Amino acid sequence: MRSTPRSAEPILAAPPRRWAGELAAAASSARIGFAGAFAAWPVLAGRTAFYALIMVVLSALWDKVAAERLPGTLAHTLPAGGLALYVGVTEAIVFSVAFVHLKLEDDIRSGRLEPQLLRPKAYLARTIAEALGASCARFLAMAGAGLALLVVSGRAGPPLAALPGVLALGVLGAAVGVLLLTIVGLCAFWVRRVLPAYLVVQKLIFLLGGLFAPITLYPPWLRAIGEASPFGAHLFYAGEAAIHPSTDIILSGLAAQAAWLALLTLLALAMWRAGLARVLREGV
């Protein structure tokens, strides 16, 4: 008896179902990360309190520096209290990024990665999604603390019309930061400790991301590098939109962040596949 051939429809429909399942699993992981960040409220409260303390210190410092209006510099282009507002936004993004590189390093080096590979859902996608959810929750907490500090101090913040754009740039900037740390964590496939890679990326974030000062104050050649780098997409555009809100800067920032999110995702996938091939060939 000849067997009846199976319909081609389920085969053709398998990839869409698979992608839908992966997206659903990633969304669930993001919700877990988001809820977990608020569930660990003592940690979140401590992080928020530290952010507030840092902002009190840095605001006093940058207010003093900006008040000098040093000749021959671009300090005069900043609005009153602009440096403190800029640093408040960039620090909020930095404080919100989950340390996904530490989880990746631990799982890869300890051998806990292998059992994860037997699960039906992609380990890397779930790990990144959970970190994104936690980072989003933390950014909302930092943004709330920052707005409260603005109210208490009587400082002027970005106009209400620009606030949604600043928040969107902040959330996507945190997502870029998560992917940067993901790439750092994936270096554990080749090195035992990712601390050196993390320190390099951290310093590039400080410099090219403009953590403590807008890169618009840099020399033109260094500013161009910063704006074109993922580090600028991580921090600069959100901070710049807070002190110089405009449709152009918000749209430019969103475009840069979208491009870098795509490129960093592809790089992370390439490193993941190369790392798995190495583990399967040589072991950890």
Residue pairs with C-beta under 8 A, 6 or more apart in sequence:
21 120
21 121
22 121
22 122
22 125
25 121
25 122
25 125
25 126
25 129
26 125
26 126
26 128
26 129
27 129
29 125
29 126
29 127
29 129
29 130
29 133
30 129
30 130
30 132
30 133
30 136
31 133
32 130
32 133
33 98
33 129
33 130
33 131
33 132
33 133
33 134
33 135
33 137
34 133
34 134
34 136
34 137
35 133
35 137
36 130
36 133
36 134
37 44
37 133
37 134
37 137
37 138
37 141
38 44
38 137
44 137
44 138
44 141
47 95
47 138
47 141
47 142
48 141
48 142
48 145
50 95
51 91
51 92
51 95
51 142
51 145
51 146
52 145
52 149
54 91
55 84
55 87
55 88
55 91
55 146
55 149
56 149
58 84
58 87
58 91
58 212
59 81
59 84
59 87
59 88
59 153
62 83
62 84
62 87
63 81
63 83
63 84
65 75
65 83
66 75
66 78
66 80
66 81
66 82
66 83
68 75
69 75
69 76
73 217
74 216
74 217
75 217
77 216
78 86
78 214
78 243
79 85
79 156
79 243
79 244
80 156
81 155
81 156
82 243
83 213
84 155
85 150
85 155
85 156
85 157
85 158
85 242
85 243
86 213
86 214
86 239
86 240
86 242
86 243
87 211
87 212
87 213
87 239
88 146
88 149
88 150
88 242
89 146
89 166
89 170
89 238
89 239
89 242
90 209
90 210
90 211
90 212
90 235
90 236
90 238
90 239
91 142
91 211
92 139
92 142
92 143
92 145
92 146
92 170
93 139
93 142
93 170
93 173
93 174
93 177
93 234
93 235
93 238
94 177
94 205
94 211
94 235
95 138
95 142
96 135
96 136
96 138
96 139
96 141
96 142
96 170
96 174
96 177
97 135
97 138
97 174
97 177
97 178
97 181
98 130
98 131
98 132
98 134
98 135
98 138
98 178
98 181
99 181
100 127
100 128
100 131
100 178
100 181
100 182
100 185
101 181
101 182
101 184
101 185
101 194
101 198
102 185
103 127
103 131
103 185
104 127
104 182
104 185
104 186
104 188
104 194
105 185
105 188
105 193
105 194
106 112
107 113
107 116
108 185
108 186
108 188
108 189
108 275
108 279
108 284
109 188
109 192
109 284
111 284
113 123
113 279
116 123
117 123
117 276
124 182
124 268
124 269
124 272
127 182
128 178
128 179
128 182
128 268
131 178
131 181
131 182
132 174
132 175
132 178
135 174
135 175
135 177
135 178
136 171
136 174
138 174
139 170
139 171
139 174
143 167
143 170
147 157
149 155
150 156
150 157
157 163
157 242
158 166
158 241
158 242
158 243
158 245
159 245
161 245
162 241
162 242
162 245
162 246
162 250
165 241
165 245
165 250
166 238
166 241
166 242
166 245
166 250
168 250
168 254
169 237
169 238
169 241
169 250
169 253
169 254
169 257
170 238
172 233
172 254
172 257
172 258
172 261
173 233
173 234
173 235
173 237
173 238
173 257
175 257
175 261
176 230
176 233
176 234
176 257
176 260
176 261
176 264
177 205
177 234
179 230
179 260
179 261
179 264
179 265
179 268
180 201
180 205
180 230
180 231
180 234
180 264
181 198
181 201
182 264
182 268
183 201
183 264
183 267
183 268
183 271
184 194
184 197
184 198
184 201
185 194
186 268
186 271
186 272
186 275
187 194
187 197
187 271
188 194
188 275
189 271
189 274
189 275
189 276
189 278
189 279
190 275
190 278
191 197
204 229
204 231
205 211
205 231
205 234
205 235
206 212
207 226
207 231
208 215
208 222
208 225
208 226
208 229
208 231
208 232
209 215
209 226
209 229
209 231
209 232
209 234
209 235
209 236
210 218
210 226
210 232
210 235
210 236
210 239
211 235
214 236
214 239
214 240
214 243
215 222
215 223
215 226
215 227
215 232
215 236
216 223
216 240
218 226
226 232
226 236
227 236
227 256
230 260
230 263
230 264
232 256
233 253
233 256
233 257
233 259
233 260
236 253
237 249
237 250
237 252
237 253
237 254
237 256
237 257
238 253
240 249
240 253
241 249
241 250
241 253
